Amino acid sequence: MTDSNTNTKFDRPAHLVATKSLRDILADLRKAEMWLLMAAFAAFLASAFFVVKYFVGGEMEPANWTGEQWANALLGLGITAIITAAQALLYASGYKGPAAIAATVIVVFFGLFSEISQSMEREDATVRQRSVDSPVFQAALGSIQNLSAQAAVPGGNAALSAASGKLARHEAELAACKSRYTSAERIRRCEQFEHGKIAEARGEVAAAQAHASGSAAAVGTALTAAISQAKTLEYDEDKHYAMIRLIRDLFNVAGIWASFMFSVIIIGTFEYAFHFVGSYVADHRRALLLMGRDAQGELIHPDGINAAHLANAGIPRDYGNSARRDYLDWVTPERGEAGEITNLRHPADQTSTPTVDASIDVPTAEVETVANTATVPGERPEPIKAPVSDLSRERFFKLIFMEVRSRIINGELKPTVRPVTDAVTEVIRHHTQALGLQPSLIGKPERQKIAEKILTKLEQEAVLTINPEQGIGKPKYLLASRWANRPPPEIPVAAHLAQ
């Protein structure tokens, strides 16, 4: 006896099939696809702003771009669009395995890097603009302008000019003493007086020069200090967003690191939501495949690549339900103990034991497991015998449901309670004998309830429609027009799909 490992991983597509109707799955898929498109567009814009700005040299003014800058901008947009599309398609594909993980890491890294960079650049520009517009910075600029004007015209120049003029005047008077007076005594007195005035004027000139030098030095020092203050105020760390200032003070880090942490929180949450929406789309598409439907909700049929196979197959088979059977065999290894049950759409002399995912519990009594019984002579061919050790009500209902469904679609059975109840009775009698169960435990009232639930579920799957003229003598359900107006699709078995 060989033990098999139980698959304990939660299977979301199977859970969706078991808990949602076809209409709900399609409605949720359409909503998810819309949100996936919006997420991809947002991711494209967030990355494109940074990439394009880098490619064009940091100038985001298209009106001033040169031809080379436009070419680089288009290149950046193309690169970002391709990577974002690959990211969205990868999320929505549902791919698993090492290669898918590596691809996810690569595209997620690009998204995080470019979007975080753009977020930090935007916040940095906001802080700089707030700092430049602040009244304190504007006052600092005004102070620099005033000090620059004072440095150009020193305040002590007037006193220095007056002292220099006085000195020149007395030197001229000294030179005129000899020509002005003839007496030697008068000339001596004149020269003595002028020498005193000249000395006084030179003292005033020296004082004016010292004052002018000190004033220029003071103005220069003040101008240097004003310029340094303006540089500090040009990018004021206190102009960050309040949350960034909180992160900075809480973790005692620099403003740039606080901005990085803030951006990681925002962009990381967005990337997770992007991935979740993509996975949500992939799960719903897989759930439709398990129901034998395409992404539009239509039954999968061999109009194209499977036509040649069907021409040689001889027996028409149900693609969707067989595919689901193989999938459920993979996620629940214990199904292998129940033997191989092929889902075929059969003529009157062939068996049909399809399985399909159904979310309706069967209101029957507990079935008991017994040893295999012999086939009944005269009955239709029996399937492969295999004792079932764990046959749940839900799986037994799936067996009944799909055989009745196949007969209704083929037109072999009317979609009313009595014929369906008779068909349920026949299927139960056949398969309980084949699977080693006791049909006597399932009475007629319970079989009628099964028939009603089957009709309700077929209506949910759009196989049947409500008869608008229902009433006395008229059936409640009618076969949907797409089934009534065309032959049912002939779909290959799962074994062919595996090839």
SULWO-V139640 format. One record per pair of residues at least 6 apart in sequence whose C-alpha atoms are under 8 Angstrom apart, sorted by sequence separation. I is the first residue (numbers start at 1). J is the second residue. D is the distance in whole Angstrom. If there is no record, write none. Layout:
# SULWO-V139640
i->I j->J d->D
i->I j->J d->D
This chain:
# SULWO-V139640
i->53 j->59 d->6
i->131 j->137 d->7
i->132 j->138 d->7
i->181 j->187 d->6
i->247 j->253 d->8
i->248 j->254 d->6
i->288 j->294 d->6
i->289 j->295 d->8
i->293 j->299 d->4
i->294 j->300 d->6
i->310 j->316 d->7
i->329 j->335 d->6
i->346 j->352 d->6
i->407 j->413 d->6
i->408 j->414 d->6
i->413 j->419 d->7
i->414 j->420 d->7
i->432 j->438 d->6
i->433 j->439 d->8
i->458 j->464 d->6
i->459 j->465 d->6
i->470 j->476 d->5
i->53 j->60 d->6
i->238 j->245 d->7
i->248 j->255 d->6
i->288 j->295 d->7
i->292 j->299 d->6
i->293 j->300 d->5
i->328 j->335 d->8
i->329 j->336 d->6
i->344 j->351 d->8
i->345 j->352 d->6
i->375 j->382 d->7
i->408 j->415 d->6
i->413 j->420 d->7
i->432 j->439 d->6
i->459 j->466 d->7
i->470 j->477 d->8
i->62 j->70 d->8
i->292 j->300 d->6
i->302 j->310 d->8
i->344 j->352 d->5
i->467 j->475 d->7
i->16 j->25 d->8
i->178 j->187 d->6
i->248 j->257 d->8
i->285 j->294 d->8
i->288 j->297 d->7
i->343 j->352 d->6
i->344 j->353 d->7
i->404 j->413 d->8
i->455 j->464 d->8
i->467 j->476 d->5
i->90 j->100 d->8
i->177 j->187 d->6
i->245 j->255 d->7
i->248 j->258 d->5
i->285 j->295 d->6
i->342 j->352 d->7
i->343 j->353 d->5
i->344 j->354 d->6
i->429 j->439 d->6
i->466 j->476 d->6
i->467 j->477 d->5
i->244 j->255 d->7
i->247 j->258 d->6
i->342 j->353 d->6
i->343 j->354 d->3
i->428 j->439 d->7
i->466 j->477 d->5
i->467 j->478 d->6
i->57 j->69 d->8
i->341 j->353 d->6
i->342 j->354 d->6
i->343 j->355 d->7
i->465 j->477 d->6
i->466 j->478 d->6
i->56 j->69 d->5
i->91 j->104 d->8
i->177 j->190 d->6
i->245 j->258 d->7
i->341 j->354 d->7
i->372 j->385 d->7
i->464 j->477 d->6
i->465 j->478 d->5
i->55 j->69 d->8
i->56 j->70 d->7
i->90 j->104 d->7
i->177 j->191 d->6
i->244 j->258 d->6
i->247 j->261 d->8
i->341 j->355 d->8
i->372 j->386 d->7
i->464 j->478 d->6
i->465 j->479 d->6
i->244 j->259 d->6
i->247 j->262 d->8
i->372 j->387 d->6
i->464 j->479 d->5
i->465 j->480 d->6
i->56 j->72 d->6
i->174 j->190 d->7
i->371 j->387 d->6
i->404 j->420 d->7
i->463 j->479 d->6
i->464 j->480 d->5
i->55 j->72 d->6
i->56 j->73 d->6
i->87 j->104 d->7
i->174 j->191 d->6
i->370 j->387 d->8
i->463 j->480 d->5
i->55 j->73 d->6
i->237 j->255 d->7
i->244 j->262 d->6
i->301 j->319 d->8
i->369 j->387 d->8
i->459 j->477 d->8
i->462 j->480 d->7
i->243 j->262 d->8
i->300 j->319 d->7
i->369 j->388 d->7
i->404 j->423 d->7
i->52 j->72 d->7
i->53 j->73 d->8
i->87 j->107 d->6
i->174 j->194 d->5
i->300 j->320 d->7
i->322 j->342 d->7
i->369 j->389 d->6
i->404 j->424 d->7
i->463 j->483 d->7
i->52 j->73 d->5
i->55 j->76 d->6
i->86 j->107 d->8
i->87 j->108 d->8
i->173 j->194 d->7
i->174 j->195 d->7
i->299 j->320 d->8
i->322 j->343 d->6
i->52 j->74 d->8
i->321 j->343 d->7
i->425 j->447 d->7
i->455 j->477 d->8
i->84 j->107 d->8
i->171 j->194 d->7
i->424 j->447 d->7
i->52 j->76 d->5
i->83 j->107 d->7
i->170 j->194 d->6
i->400 j->424 d->7
i->403 j->427 d->8
i->51 j->76 d->6
i->52 j->77 d->7
i->170 j->195 d->8
i->318 j->343 d->6
i->51 j->77 d->8
i->317 j->343 d->7
i->318 j->344 d->6
i->367 j->393 d->8
i->421 j->447 d->6
i->424 j->450 d->8
i->84 j->111 d->8
i->170 j->197 d->6
i->171 j->198 d->6
i->292 j->319 d->7
i->293 j->320 d->7
i->317 j->344 d->4
i->318 j->345 d->6
i->366 j->393 d->8
i->400 j->427 d->6
i->421 j->448 d->5
i->424 j->451 d->7
i->48 j->76 d->7
i->170 j->198 d->6
i->292 j->320 d->3
i->316 j->344 d->7
i->317 j->345 d->5
i->400 j->428 d->7
i->48 j->77 d->6
i->51 j->80 d->7
i->291 j->320 d->6
i->292 j->321 d->6
i->315 j->344 d->8
i->316 j->345 d->6
i->351 j->380 d->7
i->364 j->393 d->7
i->421 j->450 d->8
i->167 j->197 d->8
i->290 j->320 d->6
i->291 j->321 d->6
i->315 j->345 d->8
i->316 j->346 d->7
i->325 j->355 d->6
i->350 j->380 d->7
i->351 j->381 d->7
i->418 j->448 d->8
i->421 j->451 d->5
i->167 j->198 d->5
i->289 j->320 d->6
i->290 j->321 d->7
i->292 j->323 d->8
i->315 j->346 d->8
i->324 j->355 d->8
i->325 j->356 d->7
i->349 j->380 d->7
i->350 j->381 d->7
i->351 j->382 d->8
i->362 j->393 d->6
i->417 j->448 d->7
i->420 j->451 d->6
i->48 j->80 d->6
i->166 j->198 d->8
i->292 j->324 d->8
i->322 j->354 d->7
i->324 j->356 d->7
i->351 j->383 d->8
i->361 j->393 d->7
i->362 j->394 d->6
i->47 j->80 d->7
i->290 j->323 d->7
i->291 j->324 d->7
i->321 j->354 d->7
i->322 j->355 d->7
i->324 j->357 d->8
i->361 j->394 d->5
i->167 j->201 d->5
i->289 j->323 d->8
i->290 j->324 d->5
i->321 j->355 d->6
i->360 j->394 d->7
i->417 j->451 d->6
i->166 j->201 d->6
i->167 j->202 d->6
i->289 j->324 d->8
i->321 j->356 d->5
i->359 j->394 d->8
i->362 j->397 d->6
i->417 j->452 d->6
i->44 j->80 d->6
i->318 j->354 d->8
i->358 j->394 d->7
i->361 j->397 d->7
i->44 j->81 d->6
i->164 j->201 d->7
i->290 j->327 d->8
i->163 j->201 d->6
i->164 j->202 d->8
i->167 j->205 d->8
i->417 j->455 d->8
i->163 j->202 d->7
i->358 j->397 d->8
i->416 j->455 d->8
i->44 j->84 d->6
i->355 j->395 d->8
i->358 j->398 d->6
i->415 j->455 d->7
i->43 j->84 d->7
i->163 j->204 d->5
i->164 j->205 d->6
i->357 j->398 d->7
i->163 j->205 d->5
i->341 j->383 d->7
i->356 j->398 d->6
i->341 j->384 d->8
i->355 j->398 d->5
i->356 j->399 d->7
i->40 j->84 d->6
i->160 j->204 d->8
i->340 j->384 d->7
i->354 j->398 d->8
i->355 j->399 d->5
i->40 j->85 d->7
i->160 j->205 d->6
i->163 j->208 d->7
i->339 j->384 d->7
i->354 j->399 d->6
i->356 j->401 d->8
i->159 j->205 d->8
i->339 j->385 d->7
i->353 j->399 d->6
i->355 j->401 d->8
i->356 j->402 d->6
i->160 j->207 d->8
i->339 j->386 d->6
i->355 j->402 d->6
i->388 j->435 d->6
i->40 j->88 d->6
i->160 j->208 d->5
i->338 j->386 d->6
i->354 j->402 d->6
i->382 j->430 d->8
i->386 j->434 d->8
i->387 j->435 d->6
i->388 j->436 d->7
i->159 j->208 d->6
i->160 j->209 d->6
i->337 j->386 d->7
i->338 j->387 d->7
i->353 j->402 d->7
i->354 j->403 d->6
i->385 j->434 d->6
i->386 j->435 d->6
i->387 j->436 d->6
i->415 j->464 d->8
i->337 j->387 d->8
i->338 j->388 d->5
i->353 j->403 d->6
i->384 j->434 d->8
i->385 j->435 d->7
i->157 j->208 d->8
i->337 j->388 d->7
i->338 j->389 d->8
i->352 j->403 d->6
i->383 j->434 d->7
i->36 j->88 d->7
i->156 j->208 d->6
i->160 j->212 d->8
i->337 j->389 d->8
i->382 j->434 d->7
i->156 j->209 d->7
i->338 j->391 d->8
i->401 j->454 d->6
i->405 j->458 d->7
i->409 j->463 d->8
i->156 j->211 d->6
i->157 j->212 d->7
i->156 j->212 d->4
i->155 j->212 d->7
i->154 j->212 d->6
i->375 j->433 d->7
i->156 j->215 d->7
i->374 j->433 d->8
i->375 j->434 d->7
i->416 j->475 d->6
i->155 j->215 d->7
i->373 j->433 d->6
i->374 j->434 d->8
i->415 j->475 d->8
i->416 j->476 d->7
i->154 j->215 d->7
i->345 j->406 d->6
i->372 j->433 d->8
i->373 j->434 d->7
i->416 j->477 d->7
i->154 j->216 d->6
i->345 j->407 d->8
i->372 j->434 d->7
i->415 j->477 d->6
i->51 j->114 d->7
i->372 j->435 d->7
i->373 j->436 d->6
i->415 j->478 d->7
i->47 j->111 d->7
i->50 j->114 d->6
i->372 j->436 d->5
i->415 j->479 d->7
i->50 j->115 d->7
i->151 j->216 d->6
i->291 j->356 d->7
i->371 j->436 d->6
i->290 j->356 d->8
i->291 j->357 d->7
i->370 j->436 d->5
i->47 j->114 d->5
i->50 j->117 d->7
i->290 j->357 d->8
i->369 j->436 d->6
i->370 j->437 d->6
i->43 j->111 d->7
i->46 j->114 d->7
i->47 j->115 d->5
i->50 j->118 d->5
i->151 j->219 d->6
i->369 j->437 d->6
i->46 j->115 d->5
i->49 j->118 d->7
i->150 j->219 d->7
i->151 j->220 d->7
i->368 j->437 d->6
i->367 j->437 d->7
i->368 j->438 d->7
i->409 j->479 d->8
i->47 j->118 d->7
i->367 j->438 d->7
i->408 j->479 d->8
i->43 j->115 d->8
i->46 j->118 d->7
i->147 j->219 d->6
i->147 j->220 d->8
i->367 j->441 d->7
i->409 j->483 d->6
i->147 j->222 d->7
i->148 j->223 d->7
i->366 j->441 d->8
i->147 j->223 d->6
i->365 j->441 d->6
i->365 j->442 d->6
i->410 j->487 d->8
i->364 j->442 d->6
i->410 j->488 d->7
i->144 j->223 d->6
i->409 j->488 d->7
i->143 j->223 d->8
i->144 j->226 d->6
i->364 j->446 d->6
i->143 j->226 d->7
i->144 j->227 d->7
i->363 j->446 d->6
i->364 j->447 d->8
i->141 j->226 d->8
i->140 j->226 d->6
i->363 j->449 d->7
i->140 j->227 d->8
i->363 j->450 d->7
i->362 j->450 d->6
i->140 j->229 d->7
i->141 j->230 d->7
i->140 j->230 d->6
i->137 j->230 d->6
i->360 j->453 d->7
i->137 j->233 d->6
i->136 j->233 d->8
i->137 j->234 d->7
i->132 j->233 d->7
i->131 j->233 d->6
i->132 j->234 d->6
i->131 j->234 d->5
i->132 j->235 d->8
i->131 j->235 d->6
i->131 j->236 d->6
i->128 j->234 d->6
i->128 j->235 d->5
i->127 j->235 d->7
i->128 j->236 d->7
i->131 j->239 d->7
i->127 j->236 d->7
i->130 j->239 d->6
i->127 j->237 d->8
i->127 j->239 d->5
i->127 j->240 d->6
i->126 j->240 d->8
i->123 j->240 d->8
i->123 j->259 d->8
i->120 j->259 d->6
i->120 j->260 d->7
i->120 j->263 d->7
i->116 j->260 d->7
i->119 j->263 d->6
i->345 j->490 d->8
i->116 j->263 d->5
i->116 j->264 d->6
i->343 j->493 d->8
i->116 j->267 d->6
i->342 j->493 d->8
i->112 j->264 d->8
i->115 j->267 d->7
i->112 j->267 d->7
i->112 j->268 d->7
i->112 j->271 d->8
i->111 j->271 d->8
i->108 j->271 d->7
i->326 j->494 d->7
i->325 j->494 d->8
i->323 j->493 d->7
i->318 j->489 d->8
i->319 j->490 d->8
i->320 j->491 d->8
i->322 j->493 d->6
i->323 j->494 d->5
i->318 j->490 d->6
i->319 j->491 d->4
i->322 j->494 d->5
i->317 j->490 d->6
i->318 j->491 d->5
i->319 j->492 d->5
i->316 j->490 d->5
i->317 j->491 d->5
i->318 j->492 d->6
i->319 j->493 d->5
i->323 j->497 d->8
i->316 j->491 d->6
i->317 j->492 d->5
i->318 j->493 d->6
i->319 j->494 d->6
i->316 j->492 d->7
i->317 j->493 d->6
i->310 j->490 d->7
i->310 j->491 d->8
i->310 j->492 d->7
i->91 j->274 d->8
i->309 j->492 d->8
i->91 j->275 d->6
i->91 j->276 d->8
i->92 j->277 d->8
i->93 j->278 d->8
i->94 j->279 d->6
i->306 j->491 d->8
i->88 j->274 d->8
i->91 j->277 d->8
i->92 j->278 d->4
i->93 j->279 d->8
i->306 j->492 d->7
i->91 j->278 d->4
i->92 j->279 d->6
i->302 j->489 d->7
i->90 j->278 d->8
i->91 j->279 d->6
i->92 j->280 d->8
i->94 j->282 d->5
i->301 j->489 d->5
i->302 j->490 d->7
i->89 j->278 d->8
i->92 j->281 d->6
i->93 j->282 d->6
i->94 j->283 d->7
i->300 j->489 d->8
i->301 j->490 d->6
i->302 j->491 d->6
i->88 j->278 d->7
i->92 j->282 d->5
i->299 j->489 d->8
i->301 j->491 d->6
i->302 j->492 d->8
i->91 j->282 d->8
i->300 j->491 d->7
i->40 j->274 d->8
i->39 j->274 d->6
i->36 j->274 d->7
i->36 j->277 d->6
i->35 j->277 d->7
i->36 j->278 d->6
i->32 j->277 d->6
i->32 j->278 d->8
i->32 j->280 d->7
i->33 j->281 d->6
i->32 j->281 d->6
i->29 j->280 d->8
i->29 j->281 d->6
i->29 j->284 d->6
i->28 j->284 d->8
i->29 j->285 d->7
i->26 j->284 d->8
i->25 j->284 d->6
i->25 j->287 d->8
i->25 j->288 d->8
i->22 j->288 d->8
i->16 j->284 d->7
i->26 j->295 d->8
i->13 j->283 d->5
i->17 j->287 d->6
i->26 j->296 d->7
i->12 j->283 d->6
i->13 j->284 d->6
i->16 j->287 d->6
i->17 j->288 d->8
i->26 j->297 d->7
i->13 j->286 d->6
i->14 j->287 d->6
i->17 j->290 d->8
i->13 j->287 d->5
i->17 j->291 d->7
i->22 j->297 d->8
i->14 j->290 d->8
i->13 j->290 d->8
i->14 j->328 d->8
i->11 j->331 d->7
i->7 j->331 d->6
i->7 j->332 d->6
i->6 j->332 d->7
i->7 j->333 d->7
i->6 j->333 d->7
i->5 j->333 d->8
i->6 j->334 d->8
i->4 j->333 d->7
i->4 j->334 d->8
i->18 j->357 d->6
i->20 j->359 d->8
i->17 j->357 d->6
i->18 j->358 d->5
i->19 j->359 d->6
i->17 j->358 d->7
i->18 j->359 d->4
i->17 j->359 d->7
i->18 j->360 d->8
i->14 j->357 d->8
i->23 j->460 d->7
i->22 j->460 d->7
i->23 j->461 d->7
i->21 j->460 d->6
i->22 j->461 d->5
i->21 j->461 d->7
i->22 j->462 d->8
